[in-house]
Amino acid sequence: MIRAGRVRVQRDIEVPVGGGVALPADRYYPSPGVSEGTPTILVRSPMGRRPLGIFYGRYFARHGFQVLVQDSREAGDFRAHAVPLSREHEDGLATVEWLRQQPWFTGPLAMHGLSALGFSQWAIAADVPELKALSVHLSASSFADAIFTGGSFGLESVLIWLSNHSFTSSITAPSRVRRAVATGRPLEELDLLASGTRLPFFQEVLADQGPGSTLRTALDHSRTPRRTSVPPAHLVGGWYDVFVRGQLDDYLALRAAGHEPHLTVGPWFHYDLRHVMVSNREALAWFRAHLLGERSGVRPHPVRLFVTGADEWRDYPHYPPPGTQQVRWHLQPGRGLAEGAPAESQPDHYRFDPSDPTPAPRGPTLIGNSRPADNRALERRSDVLTYTSEPLRRPMEVIGSVTADLYVRSSREHTDFVVRLCDVHPGGASMNLCEGILRLVRSADTADEDGVRRISVELYPTGHRFRAGHRLRVQVCSGASPRFPANPGTGERAGSVKVTAEQEVFHDPARPSALVVPVVG
């Protein structure tokens, strides 16, 4: 094992990346005589290199690695960029080419980091022969999928991301964004209200032309995990993180391509500092194994999941866990929820008013506490339907992706449906676990002769134990403000015209709406 002494720092290194642009970097390395011949860890950051020097640079240098922490083009301020992170592939490859020319670079290379730093890893992961290991935390290969969720888009997270250009702004950004959305002003004005300036990327999101657009292509490296040249990857995620769905998709893509990734998912949200030491510790063992050949610190089971409700870690050979079965919980007449098929019944109805959009409880967002909260106040609203099971006789563990299979009818061809799974405690608290949204558009061939559409809403994954005596609850509504913009019902993403939607949810033998949950054991 390499043992490092005092950490030294070489600051303000200029790394040329082409076009006359040089990106500054700091190099952290062990004391002289130890750093020669040691592998290098590359951290590329749009959040500034200096704060990360403490979390990443000094940590890994103390354990015998060299660490290059580099600013990306967006470091310091996202606001001026029409498409942030669109040059990560080119700049990352240029940085590696510069590394090859340094006398202290010996060849073996790893990459590390969370959020946008993880996206930077996927940008070059399959194209660098020296790259021997990835450590991707709270991130995914496609930011496009995280932004454009279910045909809608992550209004709150996008505005927080673009408004977060300093430590102070990261603290105040969530409240500023919520105040801006609460004004009810047209979407195209919210960037100015939230940040005090026009944000080119926000306007690009509003103008997006859908799948295959230039914007989405620039933010999508989801083909990378499917390539055989990707180095060993350890993915660390959080059940309440905005990127967890994409991160688990990356894990499954790696497995399908023949790789053996490691996966750790904890009870964390984005920018949750509780995960930092866990992530660094897991990364250190991973890097020692794949760069130094020291496998003693790698755990025997590749998948470790924290199961909420049970409040304990579980180790598995893969994800989803062995023995997982898809179980349909059907919406029932009288707002019930059960595994049995529903009886003949009339549909339930509610009215969605985009001028008074259904609010969202805590849920996946970029900055802020996204852990579950009591939803009873939300469930008292007339624009929210709830379907609740009988108390469970025995515990039930749900681990994996949840899907809603619904039969719905709307007075509008353009509308949203939001579905949420909750754990109802014996005392009555209704705690949200995961949610999903689907934006419907005009399409005559998706409805039957009665105007009923069968839709599938993909919820975020979860890893949760429903204890005996607890109940499952499904919420169905048409808004989740400010996380997603209220659908105006007109087919326009932005604009001031808003129309109400009359919504119906069916639950009868011919139209058996259900929540499909992955039950373990």
N, C-alpha and C positions, 0 to 999 in steps of 0.2 A: 504494500500500500504506500502511495506517495504521501508524505507528511509535509505540509506547508508550514513555513514560518510566517514572519511578518508579511502582510500584504502591501505591495507597492502599486502605485497608480501612475500611468503615463496619460496625461490629460490632453484634450483638444487636438487629437490626431485628425488630420483632414483626409478623408477617404474619397477619392474621385469616383463618380458613378456615371460619367458621361455627360456630354452636352455642356461642359464647363461647370458642372455642379459638383461640389465636394460636400460630403456629409460628415459632421464632426463625430468623434468617437473617443471613448476613454478605455484604456486597457488596464485591467486589474490582473496582477500576477503575483505568485509567491516570491519570496526573497531570492536573490541571485544564487545560482547554484542548484536551485530546485526547479525553476521554471523551464530550464532547457530540456527539450524533449517531451514536455507535457502537452496533452491535448488542449484544444481550444473550444470554448463555448461562445457562440455568437448570439447576441440579443439585439434585435433591431426594434426600435421603439418610436412610435409617434407621440408618446407621452413625455418625452424628455429623458435624457440618459442619466442625469444626476441623481434623481431620487432612486432609480433602479440600481444605482451603484451599491447602495446599502443592502437591498433585498437580494440582489443577484450577484453583482460583481464581487463584493467582499466575501460573501458567503461561499461561493464556489472556489475563489482564489485561496481562501483559508484551507480548503480541502485539496489543494494541489493542482487546480486547473487554471489555465489562462482564460480570461473572459473579456471579450470585446463588446462593450455596450455602445450602440450607435444610434444616433438620431436618424429617423426617417425624414422624408421631405416635409411631413406635416407637423413635425415636432414643435410644440409651443402654441399652435393655433390651427385648428381644422377649418376655420371659417372661410379662408380665402380659396379653398380648393373645391372645384366643381364636383370632382369625384375623388375623395380621399382614398389613399391606399391603392390607387390604380397603377402605380409604378413599382409595386413591391417585387414583382418578378425580375424586371430589368435591374433595379437597384440592388436587389439581393445577390444576383449573379455577379454584378460588377464588384460588390463588396468581397465576395469569395475570390474573385480573380485577383483583387488587391491583396487579400490574405496570402495567396499562394506565393506572392513575391516578398513576403516578410521573412527575415532570417529566423524569427522566433516561432514561426508557424511550421509545425512538423507534419501536418497532414490530417490526422484524425480530428473530426469536427462534430460538434453537436449544436443544437439550437434549443432555446428555452424561453418560456414566457407565457403570459396570460393575455386574453382579449385580442387586441390588434396585434400583439406580439406573436400570438399563436397563428393568426392569419398569415403573418410574414413567413412563418415556417412552412406552411402549406404552399406558399407561392413558389418556393424553389426546391421543395422536398425531393422531387423525383429527378432533378437535373444536376445534382452535385455529387460526384462519386465519393468525395471525402466525407460526406455527411453520414455519420454512423448511428445517430440516435436523435429522436425528437422528443420533446417534453412539452406538450400542448395543454394549457390550462384555461378553463372557462372560455373556450373559443371553438371555432368551427372553420372548415375549409371554405364555406360559402357564407359571406356576410349578406349576400343578396337574399338568401332564404330567410335569414333572421329579420331582415328589414321588411320584406314583402311576405307577410304571413297570411296564409289562407286567402290570398287575393286582395287583402287589405294591406296596410303597412303600419309599422310600429311608430306611430306618431310621437309618443312620449319619449321613447328611447332615441329616436333620430334627433329630436330637438335637444335632448340632454347631451348627447354625444357632441353635437356641433357647438353647443353653448359651453362645453367644458374645456376651457383653454388655460386654466390655472388651478392651483389648489383651492383658492377661494371660490372660484366659479363652480368647481365640482361640488362644493357644499351647498351652494345656493341654486344651482341649476334645476333640480327637481321642483322646488317650490315656484321658481319663476316660470317653468314650463306649465305647471298646473294652473297657475293664475292666468297665463296667456290663453290656454285652452278654454278655461271657464268663462272668458269674455264672450264666447260665441261668435267671435269675428271669423271671417272667411279664412280657410286654411292658408292661402297664399300670404296672409299678413302675420301669421303666428311666429315666423322666424324673427321678424322685427320686434314683436312684442316680447318674445322670450329672451332675446340676446342683445337687442338694441341696434342690430344691423341686419342687412339682407344676407342670407346664407345661400350661396350658389348651389350647394349640394341639396339643400332642402327643396329648392325650386326644381332641381333635376328629378327628385323623387316624385314631386307632384306631377311632372310632365312625363313620367315614365310610360313607355308604350307596352309594357307587359313582358312575358317570357321571351328571352332572346334579344332583349334590348341591349344597346351599347352599355348602359349603366349597369345592368345586371351581369353582363359578361365580365366587366372589369372587376366586379366584386365576387367572382365565383371561381374558386379553384377546386370544386367538388370532384373533378375528374382525377385529381392527384391521388387520393387514397385508393383508387382503383388500379393504379399502376404498380407493376411488380418491382420497380426500382426504388420504391419508398423505403427508407431505413426503418429500423424498429422504433415504434412509437408508443409512448405512454400518455394516455389521455386522462386528464383530471377535470372532472366537471362537478356541477352542483345541481341538485334537484330543482332549485329555485332560480337557476341562472337563465338568462334570456337566450343563451346559445346551447342549452343542454340538448335540445332536440337534434340540432345539426351535429353536435359532437357525437351523439350516439349513432347517428347515421354514418358518420365517418368511421366509427368503430366497426359497424357492420360491413361497410365497404372494404375496409382493410381485411377483415376476416374472409370476405368473399373473394378477395384477390390472392388469398393464400398466406397472408401475414398472420402473425401471432401477437397482436397488440396487447398491452396491459391497459386496464381501465379502472379508475377510481372515481366514484361519485359520492360526494358528501352532502350534508344538509346545509349547503352554502348558496348564497346569492352572488350576483356579480359585484366585484370589488369588496367582497367579504374578506376581511383581513384574517379571519380564523383559518382560512385555507392555506395561507402563505407558507407556514412552516411545514405543513403536511406536504404541500406541493414540492417545496425545495428538498425535503428529505427523500421523497419518492424519486425525484429527478436525480439526486446525488447517487442513489443506489443504481438507477438506470444507466447513468453515464459511466459509473465505474464498471458496470457489467459489459457495456458495449464499446467503450473506448479503452479500458484497461484490462478487461478480461477477469475482473473480480466480481463473481456472481453471488458471493455469500450474502449480500444485502437484498437480493431480489426475492420477493415472496414466492412461495410455491404455487399459489393460485393466481392466475392472471387478472381476475376480476374481484374487486372489493367494493361493496355497496353499503351505504348507511341506510338502514331501513327505519324511516320515521314511524312513529307510533310504537314500534318496539324499542326505538332509541338504541340500536346496536349495529355494529358492523358485521357484515356477512361476506364470506369468501366463496367464490364460485369459479368453475372452470371456464365459463363463458357467459355472455349476455345475449339474449334473455336467459335467466337461470334454467337449469334442467327441470323438466316437469311442468313448465309453464303451459297453461291451457287458456284459450280464449273463451270467456264466459259471457253470455248475453244477459244483461239485466234489462228487462223490458219495462218501458213506461206503462203504467196501468191507469185505468179509470179511477177517478177520485184522488189523483196525484200520488198514487202508489208507485213502488218500484220493486220488481220481483223477477226471479229467473223464469217463471212460467209465462206462457203466452198471454197477451191481454184478451179480455172479453170484448164483446161488441160494445162500442161506446162512441160518443160524439167527440170531436176534437176539442182541445182546449184552445183558448183565444187570448191574445193580448194585443195592445196597441203600442207601437214604438213611435215616439216623437223625437226626431233628430234635433229639435230645438231644446229638448230637455233629455239628453241622451242618458241611457242607463249607465251609472258609474261602475267602476271596477273596484273590487277590494284589492288588497295586495296581490301582486302577481309578478311574473317575470318582467323586469325593467332593467335599464342599464345601471343606474345609480339609485340606491335606496334600499330599504329593507323589504325584500320581496317574500318573506316568509308568510305562512298562513295567518289569517285574521278571522275573527268572527263575522259571518256574513248575514246575521239575522236582520239587521237593519236593511240591507240590500234586498233580502227576500221578502220584505213587507211591501215592496213597490209593486204596483199593478202591472208593470211591464216585465216582470220576472215570473216565470213558471218554475215550480219546484216539484220534484218527484222523489219520495222518500221510502226507503225499505223499512221492514220490521227490524227490531233489534236483532243483531246477529247472535246465534246461539253459540258459535265458536269463532275464534279469530280467523281472519282471512287476510292473506298477504297479496298485494297487487304490485307487481314489479314489471315495468315496461311501458310501452306506448298504449294509450287509451284512445278509442275511436267511438264517435257517436254515429249511429246509423238511424237517420230520422226521416220521417215522412212529413212534409210541411207544405203549407200553402200561404201565399202572400198576395196582398192586393197590389204589390209593386214587383215589377220584374227585376228591379235592382234593389237589393236589400242584404242585410247581414244576419247570420245566426251565430250566436255565441253559446257554447256549452261548457259547463264547469262541473267538476266532481268535487264533492265535499264529504268530510267525515263529521257526522253529527254525534256529539258526545252525549252521555246520559243526562247531563245537566241542560242540554239544549243548544249549546254552542255549535255552530255550523262552520267548520274550518275548511277553507278552500285548499285543494291539493294541486289541481292542474286544470287547464282550460284550453280551449281552442276556438278559432273563429273561421267562418267561411263566408266570403262575399259572393253573392249570387248576381249574375248579370242576365240580360235578355237572351233567352235561348229557348225557342219554342219546342225543340225536340226533347227537352228534359222533363216536361210536365205531361201528365196523363190528361185524359179528356176532361177531368174535373179540375185541372190546374194544380194537381198535387205533384210535388217533386220529391224524389228520394235523394237525400244528400248524405255525404259522409264528411264529418268534421273531425279532423285530426287534433287531438289534445296533446299537450306536452306530456312527456313520460313522467312517471312517478315511481317511487319505491316506498310503499307505505303498508303498515299493518293496521287493519281495522280490528280493534279489540272486541272481544265478546261484549255484548250489550250496546255497542255502537251501531249506528245506522249509516248506510250509503245514501247520499242525496245527489240528484242531478238537477242543475239549474239550466234553464233554456231562456235566453233573452236575445236581444238584437243590438246590444251596445256594450262597450267596455271602455268608457272614457275615463281618463285621457289616453289610456294605453293605445287604443286604436281610434281613428277619427270616426265620428258618427256618419253613417251612410245617409246622404241627403235624399235618397230614393229617386233621384233623377237620372242616374247614370253618369253624373259628373263627379269627379273627385274633389274639385274645388269649386267655389261659387257660393252665392248667398241664398239661393232658392232651396228650401227644404220642405219635404212633404212627408206626412205620416204614413205608416205602413200597418195594415191590419194583418196580424200573423196568426196562423193556426198550426197546431202540432197534433198529429194523429197517433192513436194507439188502439188499434183494433186488429182482429186476426188477419185482415187483408193488408194492413199497413202497420206492422209491429215495430214501432220505433224502439230503439234499444241503445244502451251504452255497452260497448264491448270492452271488457277489462281483462288483462292478463293475470290470471290467478296462479300462484305458485303452490305446488303440492296438492 
